[in-house]
Amino acid sequence: MNPQISIIIPVYNAENFISECVESVLNQDFTDYEIILINDGSTDNSGLICKSLAKSDDRIHYIEQNNSGVCGARNTGLDAAVGVLIFFMDSDDWLEPDSLHTLYGEYQRTNSDMIVADIRFVGSLKKREINVFDKSFTTTDREWIDKYEMACIGYGYNPNPGTKYNITGLGSMGNKLYKRDIIEKNQLRFDSYTMGIYEDNLFVLQYLVNCQSVTYISKIVYNYREVNGSNSRGFKSNTLEINNRIFERLQNYINTYKSVNLNEYNKAFYINVIRRLDASLSVYFFAKGYGHFYYLRMKELRQILKSEPYNSAIRNVDIRKLMPKHRVTCLTAKTKMAFFVWIGYVGRQVAYRFLKLIR
């Protein structure tokens, strides 16, 4: 008899965390599951640890493959899964003791196509608890589900925001339970085109298109480990290419599925563009390692501000729905002068350091 839940865990060089991750599943009070560990070409001891774990419990299945990235690993897991429901984890994260019981209990109660819960971010010095929405509910309202899709694209369109200015949790993988028959019927898989960035949101968007009901339970089920260096602000040379690929996928999605509400979805898209422009300042234009003289990076930034879709987003975004830092970027970008964008960025960094000192 097939298990109720297939838990898919891609593993890449996770020797320091994978045992804790798997143990957090094995210690659940809900037991009707399978764990699929996909060793995605690890070069450390992750494979040996996963093999040992698989030998210790027949619910754990081990798959080894050449490195293909998180999208390829998750797709391998989907191909192997036999559970009624699908749950995704990252190999350095862990569950609350009653997470599966909580999620499965809501599924039994509502039979909803997607079960969503809350998420906790755990860093070396502090924790952040994210409430995805403001209160528990179940809905079959297509208009609300459409707004949820908009929020996955542009966070400011969350129909029932829990944590103000929240980006995470809406399109994240680890705080949701999915029906495998919806995934298979619609041939949903993870898209590697965006080079391992935003692939989770794209999957959630494709799932929501085929989703008739959503349940949200206001309870933390998933702990996301913020590893030092994982969100490095170091220079990323392919930042603009990744941005363009994400924009391409989102525009294709909107034009294919959302042509009736094109204007509303474009507004959400503009938030995404401003958010990515802002992120590009720290990991590309003003990052150490850019490698060009100041005037050259200003020239490239000025060209970006005048190009699409940045130009349309800067002119048309609903600035009231932006985070404060994104508002600064948008307002300075309206001048089309890279120097003012730089001034705004530096001013933000100074203000942030000052506030950190006085807290």
N, C-alpha and C positions, 0 to 999 in steps of 0.2 A: 504493500500500500504506500502510495506516495506521501511524503511529508506535507504538512500544511504550509511551511515557510522554507524557501531556499534562501540562504544567506550567502551573498556573493562578496568575496574579499580579495581584491587584487593585491599582490605582494611584490614589492620591489625594494630590495635592500632595507628590509625592516626588521633586522635581527634583534634590535633593541626593544621592539614593541609588539611584535606579532603574537608572542605567547600571552601577554596581558590582554590583547584584543580578543583572541580566541577564548581564553579563560572567562572573559566577561560574558561570552555567549554560553559556554558550558555551565556557568553558575546561574543561569536563568531558571526561574520556577516554571516557565513554559518549556517543554522539551520536544515538541513535535516539529523538528526542523532538520535540515541538512546544512552543513557548512561547506562551501566550495572555495578552496584556496587555490588561486591561480598565481603561480610563481612566474612572474613576467621577466625572466632573464636576469634574476638577481645575481650579483657577483660577490655577495657576502654569505653568511651562513643561513640565510632565510630559508633556502630550500631544505636543508637538513632539519631545521626546526619544524618546518611544515610537515615533512615526512614523519617525524617523530609524533607530532600531534595527531596525524591521520591514523597512525598505528594504535594510538591510545583510545580512540573512540570511532566506532564504525559509522557515525553520522558525519564524519569529516572526510571529504574527498579532495584529493590533491591532484592538481594539473600543472604540468611544467611546459613552458613554451618560450620561444625566443622573444626578446624584448620587443613589444609593439605598442607600449604606452598604455595609459589607464583605460582608454576607450577600447582598445583591442582586448585587454584583459577582462574587462567587464562583459564584452560581447562573448568571449569564450565562456564565461560563467553563465550567461543567459542561454547559450547553446546547450550547456550541460544540465541546467536546472530542470527539476521535475516537480517542484512544489506548486501548490495552488497559488501561493503568494510569493512575492519577491521582496527581499530587503537587501540593501547595499551598505557595506561598511568600508572604510579605509583602514589599512593595516596598522596605523598608529593611534587609532581611536578606540573607545570602549563604551559599553552600554551600562545603563543603570540596572540594578538587579531585577527589576520587574518590567523592563522595557518591552520585551516580546509579549508578555502577558497583557500589558496595557494596550499595545497596538492591536493584537489579535482579538482582545475582548471588544474593542470598538468595531472591528471588522465583523465579528459575530453579531453584535448588537444592531449594526446599521447596514451591513453588506455593501458599504460604499466602495466605489472604484478606487479611491485613494484615501488613505488615512495619514494625516499630518500631525506631528507633535512638535514639542519644543526642543531646543538644542542649547548646550552649554559649551562655551569656548574656554579652554583651560590653558593659560600660559604659565611661564615660570614664576611670575610674580602676582598674577591676579586672574580672576575668573569673570566671565561675562555670560549672563543668562539671557537668552533671546526668546521673547514671546513672539511667535510668528504672527498671530492674530490676537484680538483683544479678549476673546472668550470662546469657550468650547461651543461647537455647533455641528450640525449636519445640514447640507444643502443639496438640492437638485436644480437650483436656479441657474440656468444657462448664462444669464446676464452676469451673475456673480462670478461664475467660473471664467467667463471672458475677462472680467476685471482681474482675476487672479493671474491669468495669462499676461495681461498688461503689466502687472506688478513684477512678474518674472523678468520682463524686458526692462521696465523702468520702475524702480522701487517706489516712487512717489504715487503710484496708482494702486497701492494696496487697499482693497475695499474695507478692511477692518484691521488697521495696523495695531499691533501690540506694543512692540518696542519702537519708539520714534526713530525715523530715518533708517529703519532696518533694511539691509540688503540681503543678509544671509538668512537661510532657513526657507525662504520662498522657493528657490530652485535648487536647494541642496539635496543630496541623495540620502543621507543617513538618518533623516528624521521622518521617513515616509515608508508606507507599505503599499505595494502595487499588486494588481491582479496580473498573473502571468498570461492568462488567456487574452487579455487586452493587448499586452505586449506582443504576443505571437500572432494574433489575428491581424494586427496592423503592421507587423514586421518592423517593430521599433528596435533600433540599435543605436549605440553611441557613435557619434560622428567625429572622426579624427581630423577632419579638415581644419578645425580651429586650433590644432596643435596642442591639445590638452588643456585649453583655457575655455571656460564657459560651456564645456560639453555637458555638464550636469543640467544647467538651465535649458539647453536645447532639447535634451531628452524629456525633461518635465513638461516643456511646452508641447512637444509632440504627443505626450501621453494625455495632457489635459484636453487637447483637441478631440480625443476619443473617449473622454471621461464624462459620465453622466451624473456623478455624485461625488462630493468631497466631505469628509469628516475631519474636524480638527479637535484634538484633545489638548487642553492647556496643561501639559505636564512634560517635564524634561525626560527624554528617553535616551539622548545621544550626547556623548562627550567628545568634542573635537579638540585634539591636541594641537596647540600652536607651538610648533617646534622652532627653536631659535634658528634663524636663517632661512626658514621656509618662505617667509614673506619679505625677503631681502629687497632693499631698494637699490641694489646694484644695477648696473647698466644691462639692459636686455636689447640686443641689437635688432631682434625681429618684432619688437613691440608694434610698430605701425602695420606690419604685414598681418599680425594676429588680429589687430583691430579691424582691418579691412575684411578679413575672412569672417569675423563675427558679424560685422555689419551686413555682409553679403548674405549670410545664412538667415539673419533676422529679416532682412528685406524680402528674401524669397519666401520665408514663412508667412509674413504678413500679406504679401501679394497672393499667395496660394490659398490661404485659409481665412483671411480676415478682410477681404476686399470690401465687404459691406460696411464695416466699421473702420475703414482705412484711416480716416483722420484721427480717430482716438488712438489707434495703435501706433500711428506715426508720432504722436505726442509722447507716448511711452518710449518709443525708439530714440527720440531726441534726448531723453534723460540718459539712456544708455551711452549715447555718443559723448555727451558732456562728461559723464563719469569716466569714460575711457580716455578722453582727452586729458582730464585731470590726472589720472594714473600715469599717463605717458610723460607728464612733467617730471615725476620723481624717478621713473625707471628708464627714461630715455633722454629727453631733452636736457634736463638739468642733473643727470646722474653722472657720477664719476665714471670715467671710461668712455664717454661719448667720443672723445678722440679728435674733435675738431675745434678750431678757434671759436671764440665767443660769437663773432659776427656770422659764422657759418651756421651754427646751431640756431641763432635768431632768424636767419634767412629761411632755414627749413621749417621752423615753427610758423613763421609768417605765411609760408606757402600752404601749410596744413590748414591754418585758420581760414584761408580763402577757398579751400577745396571742399568737395562734397564727400560725405554728408555733414562734415563739421560746420560748414557755413550755414546750412539750413537749420541745423540744431541750435547754433548760437543765436540765430535770429528768431527762432520760433518756439523754443522750449518754454514751458511754463516754469518760470524761475521760482515760483512759490513752492513748487514740489521738490526742489533740489536741497541737498544737504548744504549747510552754511559754506563749507569749503568749496563745494562745487559751484555755489553762487558766485563766489569770488572769482573762480576761474572763468565762469561764463561772462560775468560783467566786464572783466578785463579783456577777454577775448573779443567782445563786441567792438573794441577799438580797432581790431585787426592789426594791432601793434604788438609784436612779440615782447618788446621791452616792458610794457605794462603788465603782460601776463607774468613775466619774470618777477617784477616788483611785487605783484600780488602773491606769487608763490613764496618768495623769500619772506614777505611780511607774515604770512601764515606760519611759516616754520619758526620764526622768532616768537610769535604769540604763543605757539604751542609749547615751546621750551620754557617760556616765562610762566605759563599756567602750570606746567608740570613742576616747576621749582616751588611755587607758592602753595601747592596742594599738600 
